[in-house]
Amino acid sequence: MTFTAIDFETATGYHPCSVGIVTVENGVITDEFVTLIKPPDNLYSPFTIRVHGIYPKDTIHAKSFSQVYPEIRKRLENRVIVAHNESFDRNVLAKSMALYGLDYAELNIASRWECTVKIYKAKGLKPAKLSDCCREMKIALNHHEALSDARACAKLYLLK
């Protein structure tokens, strides 16, 4: 089991304010990366702030997506990518890359990622939110903290 799990927290729409990435090699977590990201114009929705607790003051001096992208790229390129609700995180990545003129195809990753929501729904777990899956599988989670969410997703995928 060699893959990379990713989770984005967003400020508005598909504009990320944090990313967590967990690299798994042969079933063992070998790397963890997390950083804040300054969204365009450092704008946030009150709803997203309530979800993850990240405020504009937290990202005012953070790097932009394009500045963080080299770290993201080196962890995703040529890998199997896993996310909980993969279409959301995949769209955040793709739309952020497009905004900064970066070519998604250069990552050489699948057009659809592995999705732990779909995997655990297929196993009969409903609802299959990350918190529900983690509670059922006894995985520690600080929900809506990007690294904790990515780590939990990696552990869920290892247990699939």
N, C-alpha and C positions, 0 to 999 in steps of 0.2 A: 504494500500500500504506500505509494509515493504520490503525493499531491500537494496542493496549496489551498488553504482555506482563507477566505477574505470576507471582511465585513466593513461596510461604509456606514457612517452616520452622516446625515445630510442637514444642511442649514435651511435650504429651500429647494423644493422640487428635487432635481437630480444633482444639486451642487453640494459636494462633500465638504464636511468640516472636520472629519476624522476618518482614518483608515487603520484597520488592524489586519495583519497578514501573518498566518502561521504556516510554516513549511514542515511537511512530514516526509521523511525518507524511510522507506522500509518499515512503516508502522511506528516510527519514533519522531516526536517533535524535535526538529533540529534548529529552528530559527523562529523567532517572534519579532515582529516589527509593528510599531504603532507610532502615529504622529498626528498632530492637529494639522488641519489644512485651512488656509484662509479662503473662504468662498468669494466669488466675485463681489466686489464692493463691500465685503464683510457683512452682507445682508442675511438676516435670519428670520424665520417664521416663528411667532410665539408658540405655535404648536410643536415644532421640532425642539425648541428649547425645553419645553415641558417634558418631552420624551427622553432626551439624553442629557440635559443639564449643561450643555455647552453654550456659552454666551459669546457675543461679539468681542467682549473684552478678552476672552480666552484665546482668540485667533487673530487679534489685531496685528500681532508681530509674527504670526506663523507664515510659513512658506505657502505659496500658491500651489495649485495642483500641478502645474507644469514644472515647478521647482522640486516637488516631491516625486514626480513621475519616474525619474531614473531609479529610485529605490523600489518603486512599485514594479517597474518593468523587469528588473533583475530577479524579482521573486516570482513573477508570473510567466515570463517568457518560456515557451515550449513545455508548459506544465499542464497537468489535469487540474482544473480549478473547481473548487467546491464552495458553495455558499448556502445559507439558509434563505430560502426564497430567492433563488439565483437570478431570476429575471430582474429583480430590483437592483441588486448589486452589479450585475452585468450592464444594465442600462446606465447606472451611475458612472461606471468606468468608461463605457463607449461614448456617452454624451460629454463627459469631461474631456476625454481625449479629442473628440471632434471640436469642442470649443477652443482648444489650444492648438489645433492643426496637427494632432498626432495621429498616426495611422494604426488603427486597431489590428489590422491584418498582420502587421509586423510582429505582434506578440506571438503569433502562431499557436493560438489556443482555440478550443472548440467554440463554435458559434453558440452553443448552449452548454452550460456548465452542469456539473453534478449538483443536485438539489436535495438537501436533507429534509426540506418540507415534504417534497414528493415521496422520498424514500420512507419517511416515518408515517405519512398518510397511508401509503400502500401497505404498511405493516399494521394498519388499523388504529393508529393513534390519532384521535380527534378530540379537541383541536390540536393542531401540530405546530403551534407557535414555538419559537425557540425555548421560551421559558417552560412550556408544557413538556417538550421533549427532554429537556435537561432534568426537570423534576422526575419524570418517569425513569430516566436512565441514570439518575443519581450523579449528575455532572454539575459541578460548582459553576455558578453564573452570576456575574454582575451585569445584569441585562442593560443593553444600550450603551455599554462601554465597548468600543470597537475591538480591542484586543481580546477581552473576555468573550465577546460574541464569536469572534473568529476561532478562538481556542475551543470553545464549546462545540462549534460546528465541526471542527476537525475531529474532536473526540466522538461526536455522534456518527460521523462518517466511518471512523475506525470500528465502531460497534455495529454497523449496519448489517 
